[in-house]
Amino acid sequence: MRRFPTLSEALRRVFGRKVWKIPLDAGFSCPNRDGSRSRRGCSFCNERGSGTGLAASGLSLRAQWDLWRDRLAKSRGADRFLAYLQSFSNTYGPPERLAAVLDELRGLPGLAGICVGTRPDCLDGGKIALLAGLGLPWIQVDLGLQSADPATLTRINRGHDPACFARATAAAASAGLLVCGHLMAGLPGEGREAFLAGVDFLNALPVAGIKLHNTLVLKGTELAKDWEAGEYEPPALEEYAAWVAEAVDRLRPDIVVQRLCADPAPGELLAPAWASDKAGVLAAIRGGLAARGFAVDTRETGGRHA
């Protein structure tokens, strides 16, 4: 049976031990929501920005870190962590803002590395240099591509094109950063072929990892309006599982598969109903992978829609 590289395995190679990821909300915004590009946001994104929303509740980064660190220490015996700046676009705004946040992260107890979620049009040379200057053994930039089709990116109000993603990926990788590309299946107007074209697009770039996402219809999004009007229907579970298995089979063997599906936060999902059954989704994907000759433990490759 074949295997593909997972994040857990990649982290063990670097650190020689299990490392856990802690999601953090630094209170950043997004040019697609504050009026710089748009106020509508991407059609699939809600007001939480695919994160925890903890910054709005007044919790500092250190307080958020301690909350999750204590919880993981008690339940899993964890003591080494990646700080994942997850909510919205964490390199958006002046470089001084990013520098201040990174300085705050440096002193977190048990910090092993960082992952920074952002948009390709919010990542320039100066911010790449700030990230590279951290000197940590694991510095990852999570970049949302979502689709390699320019028409789809326009349709979902993404606000950048595939070429922008390619430029940002090349610049970040050349500075020694690990780039994890995010790709969505079942976006409006897309099916299997468009999704796999996105895989091919990422294969041709210096990405170190990939996160695959099923498109979720969440409350409070533009996509929800389309779904309620009968103008959009997400793929069936069987379709998504088959597409993911084919995507993994198609990936370069060095690309670390960090996520096979997304799961919604409690209370925000409208459709598809199957996305609320994470165990069932992973079982379906496992079956599709097994049919292609893969042996895989999918327990560590599910996750939020980040």
C-alpha positions as CSV (number, residue, x, y, z in Angstrom):
1,M,0.0,0.0,0.0
2,R,1.2,3.5,-0.8
3,R,1.4,6.4,1.7
4,F,1.4,10.1,1.3
5,P,3.2,12.6,3.6
6,T,1.0,14.0,6.4
7,L,1.6,17.1,8.6
8,S,2.1,14.9,11.7
9,E,4.9,13.0,10.0
10,A,6.5,16.1,8.7
11,L,6.6,17.7,12.1
12,R,8.1,14.6,13.7
13,R,10.9,14.7,11.1
14,V,11.7,18.2,12.1
15,F,11.2,18.1,15.8
16,G,11.5,14.4,16.6
17,R,8.2,14.5,18.6
18,K,4.5,15.2,18.4
19,V,3.8,19.0,17.9
20,W,0.3,20.4,18.2
21,K,-1.2,23.4,16.5
22,I,-3.0,26.2,18.5
23,P,-5.3,28.5,16.5
24,L,-4.9,32.2,17.3
25,D,-7.0,35.3,16.5
26,A,-4.8,38.4,16.3
27,G,-7.7,40.7,15.3
28,F,-6.6,41.3,11.7
29,S,-9.0,42.2,9.0
30,C,-9.2,41.5,5.3
31,P,-9.1,43.8,2.3
32,N,-12.2,42.0,1.0
33,R,-14.2,43.1,4.0
34,D,-13.0,46.5,5.2
35,G,-13.7,48.2,1.9
36,S,-10.1,48.3,0.5
37,R,-11.2,45.8,-2.2
38,S,-14.7,45.0,-1.2
39,R,-17.1,44.8,1.8
40,R,-18.8,41.6,0.7
41,G,-16.0,39.2,1.5
42,C,-15.4,36.0,-0.4
43,S,-18.8,34.4,-1.1
44,F,-18.0,31.4,1.2
45,C,-16.6,33.3,4.1
46,N,-18.6,34.6,7.1
47,E,-17.9,37.3,9.7
48,R,-15.7,34.9,11.7
49,G,-13.1,34.8,8.9
50,S,-12.6,31.1,9.3
51,G,-11.3,31.5,12.8
52,T,-12.2,31.4,16.5
53,G,-13.4,35.0,16.9
54,L,-11.6,35.1,20.2
55,A,-10.0,38.5,19.6
56,A,-13.4,40.1,19.5
57,S,-14.1,38.7,22.9
58,G,-11.1,40.6,24.3
59,L,-8.7,37.7,24.8
60,S,-5.1,38.6,24.1
61,L,-2.8,36.3,22.1
62,R,-1.2,35.1,25.3
63,A,-4.5,34.4,26.9
64,Q,-5.7,32.5,23.9
65,W,-2.4,30.5,23.9
66,D,-2.7,29.7,27.5
67,L,-6.3,28.6,27.1
68,W,-5.5,26.1,24.4
69,R,-2.1,25.1,25.8
70,D,-3.5,24.1,29.1
71,R,-6.3,22.2,27.5
72,L,-4.0,20.2,25.3
73,A,-1.5,19.6,28.1
74,K,-4.2,18.1,30.2
75,S,-5.9,16.1,27.5
76,R,-2.9,15.0,25.4
77,G,0.2,15.7,27.4
78,A,1.2,18.2,24.8
79,D,4.2,20.6,25.4
80,R,5.3,21.8,22.0
81,F,3.1,23.8,19.7
82,L,2.7,25.7,16.5
83,A,1.1,29.1,16.7
84,Y,-1.5,29.3,13.9
85,L,-2.6,32.8,13.1
86,Q,-5.8,31.7,11.5
87,S,-8.6,34.3,11.5
88,F,-8.8,36.5,8.4
89,S,-5.6,37.8,6.6
90,N,-2.7,38.0,9.1
91,T,-0.3,39.9,6.9
92,Y,-2.8,42.6,6.0
93,G,-2.1,46.1,7.1
94,P,1.2,48.0,7.9
95,P,4.3,45.9,8.5
96,E,4.7,47.4,12.0
97,R,1.4,45.7,13.0
98,L,2.7,42.3,11.8
99,A,6.1,42.9,13.5
100,A,4.3,43.6,16.8
101,V,2.3,40.4,16.6
102,L,5.3,38.4,15.8
103,D,7.2,39.9,18.7
104,E,4.4,38.8,21.0
105,L,4.5,35.3,19.6
106,R,8.2,34.9,20.3
107,G,7.7,34.7,24.0
108,L,4.9,32.1,24.1
109,P,5.9,29.1,26.2
110,G,6.3,25.9,24.3
111,L,6.4,27.7,20.9
112,A,8.0,25.5,18.2
113,G,7.0,27.3,15.0
114,I,4.3,29.4,13.4
115,C,1.7,29.2,10.7
116,V,0.3,32.4,9.2
117,G,-3.0,32.4,7.3
118,T,-3.2,35.1,4.7
119,R,-4.1,36.1,1.2
120,P,-1.5,36.2,-1.6
121,D,-2.2,39.9,-2.3
122,C,-1.3,40.7,1.3
123,L,2.2,39.2,1.2
124,D,5.0,41.4,0.0
125,G,8.8,41.3,0.3
126,G,9.0,43.2,3.5
127,K,6.5,41.0,5.3
128,I,8.1,37.9,4.0
129,A,11.4,39.1,5.5
130,L,9.7,39.7,8.8
131,L,8.5,36.1,8.9
132,A,11.8,34.6,7.7
133,G,13.6,36.7,10.4
134,L,11.9,34.7,13.2
135,G,14.5,32.0,12.8
136,L,12.2,29.2,13.9
137,P,12.5,25.7,12.5
138,W,9.0,25.8,11.1
139,I,7.6,28.9,9.5
140,Q,4.6,28.3,7.3
141,V,2.5,30.6,5.2
142,D,-1.1,29.3,4.6
143,L,-2.1,30.9,1.3
144,G,-5.6,30.7,0.0
145,L,-5.8,29.8,-3.7
146,Q,-9.2,28.2,-3.6
147,S,-9.4,27.8,-7.4
148,A,-7.0,28.1,-10.3
149,D,-9.7,29.4,-12.6
150,P,-9.8,33.2,-12.9
151,A,-13.5,33.2,-13.7
152,T,-14.3,31.3,-10.5
153,L,-12.2,33.6,-8.4
154,T,-14.2,36.5,-9.8
155,R,-17.5,34.7,-9.3
156,I,-16.7,34.1,-5.6
157,N,-15.4,37.7,-5.1
158,R,-12.0,36.5,-4.2
159,G,-10.2,39.7,-5.2
160,H,-7.0,38.2,-6.7
161,D,-6.1,36.0,-9.6
162,P,-4.0,32.7,-9.9
163,A,-1.0,34.7,-11.1
164,C,-1.0,36.7,-7.8
165,F,-0.9,33.4,-5.9
166,A,2.0,32.1,-8.0
167,R,4.1,35.2,-7.4
168,A,3.5,35.2,-3.7
169,T,4.3,31.5,-3.4
170,A,7.6,31.9,-5.4
171,A,8.7,34.8,-3.2
172,A,7.8,33.1,0.1
173,A,9.5,29.8,-0.9
174,S,12.6,31.6,-2.1
175,A,12.9,33.2,1.4
176,G,12.8,29.7,3.0
177,L,9.2,29.8,4.1
178,L,7.0,26.8,3.8
179,V,4.0,27.5,1.7
180,C,0.7,25.6,2.2
181,G,-1.8,26.2,-0.5
182,H,-5.5,26.0,0.2
183,L,-7.8,24.5,-2.5
184,M,-11.6,24.2,-2.4
185,A,-13.7,21.6,-4.2
186,G,-17.3,22.3,-5.3
187,L,-17.1,26.0,-5.7
188,P,-20.0,27.6,-7.7
189,G,-19.6,26.7,-11.3
190,E,-16.9,24.1,-10.7
191,G,-16.8,20.3,-10.7
192,R,-14.2,17.6,-10.7
193,E,-12.2,18.9,-13.7
194,A,-11.8,22.4,-12.3
195,F,-10.8,21.1,-8.9
196,L,-8.1,18.8,-10.3
197,A,-6.9,21.7,-12.5
198,G,-6.2,23.5,-9.2
199,V,-4.2,20.5,-8.0
200,D,-2.1,20.6,-11.3
201,F,-1.6,24.4,-10.8
202,L,-0.2,23.8,-7.2
203,N,1.9,20.9,-8.4
204,A,3.8,23.3,-10.7
205,L,4.6,25.7,-7.8
206,P,7.1,25.5,-4.9
207,V,4.4,24.6,-2.3
208,A,5.4,22.4,0.6
209,G,1.9,21.5,1.7
210,I,-1.8,21.5,0.7
211,K,-5.1,21.8,2.5
212,L,-8.1,20.4,0.7
213,H,-11.5,21.8,1.6
214,N,-15.1,20.9,0.8
215,T,-17.1,24.0,0.1
216,L,-19.4,24.8,3.0
217,V,-22.5,26.9,2.9
218,L,-22.3,28.9,6.1
219,K,-24.9,31.2,7.7
220,G,-24.3,34.9,6.9
221,T,-22.5,34.3,3.6
222,E,-23.2,35.3,0.0
223,L,-23.1,31.6,-0.9
224,A,-25.9,31.0,1.6
225,K,-28.1,33.4,-0.3
226,D,-27.4,31.5,-3.6
227,W,-28.1,28.2,-1.9
228,E,-31.4,29.4,-0.4
229,A,-32.4,30.7,-3.8
230,G,-31.7,27.3,-5.4
231,E,-28.8,28.7,-7.4
232,Y,-26.0,26.6,-5.8
233,E,-25.8,23.0,-4.6
234,P,-22.6,21.6,-3.0
235,P,-21.3,18.2,-4.2
236,A,-22.5,14.9,-2.7
237,L,-20.2,13.2,-0.2
238,E,-19.5,10.4,-2.7
239,E,-18.3,13.0,-5.3
240,Y,-16.2,14.9,-2.8
241,A,-14.5,11.7,-1.5
242,A,-13.7,10.5,-5.0
243,W,-12.3,13.9,-6.0
244,V,-10.1,14.1,-2.9
245,A,-8.7,10.6,-3.5
246,E,-7.9,11.5,-7.1
247,A,-6.3,14.8,-6.0
248,V,-4.0,13.0,-3.5
249,D,-3.1,10.5,-6.2
250,R,-2.2,13.3,-8.5
251,L,-0.1,15.4,-6.1
252,R,3.7,15.6,-6.2
253,P,4.9,13.0,-3.7
254,D,6.8,15.6,-1.7
255,I,3.7,17.8,-1.0
256,V,2.5,17.3,2.6
257,V,-1.2,16.7,2.8
258,Q,-2.3,18.8,5.8
259,R,-6.0,18.5,5.4
260,L,-8.5,16.3,3.5
261,C,-11.7,18.1,4.5
262,A,-13.1,21.0,6.4
263,D,-15.6,20.9,9.2
264,P,-17.8,23.8,10.3
265,A,-18.0,25.5,13.7
266,P,-21.1,24.6,15.7
267,G,-24.2,26.3,14.5
268,E,-22.9,27.8,11.3
269,L,-23.5,25.1,8.7
270,L,-26.4,25.2,6.3
271,A,-25.2,22.7,3.7
272,P,-24.2,20.1,2.8
273,A,-25.6,18.2,5.8
274,W,-23.0,15.5,5.4
275,A,-20.2,18.0,6.4
276,S,-21.4,17.9,10.0
277,D,-20.4,14.2,10.3
278,K,-16.7,14.5,10.3
279,A,-16.1,10.8,11.0
280,G,-18.4,9.9,8.1
281,V,-16.6,12.2,5.7
282,L,-13.2,10.9,6.7
283,A,-14.4,7.3,6.3
284,A,-15.6,8.0,2.8
285,I,-12.3,9.6,1.9
286,R,-10.5,6.7,3.4
287,G,-12.4,4.4,1.2
288,G,-11.6,6.4,-1.9
289,L,-7.9,6.4,-1.0
290,A,-7.9,2.7,-0.3
291,A,-9.4,2.1,-3.7
292,R,-6.4,3.9,-5.2
293,G,-3.9,1.8,-3.1
294,F,-3.3,4.2,-0.3
295,A,-2.9,3.2,3.4
296,V,-3.9,6.3,5.4
297,D,-4.8,7.3,8.9
298,T,-7.2,10.2,8.3
299,R,-7.6,11.2,12.0
300,E,-5.1,14.0,11.6
301,T,-6.2,15.4,8.3
302,G,-9.6,17.0,9.0
303,G,-10.0,20.5,10.2
304,R,-11.7,23.9,10.3
305,H,-12.4,25.8,7.1
306,A,-9.2,27.9,7.3
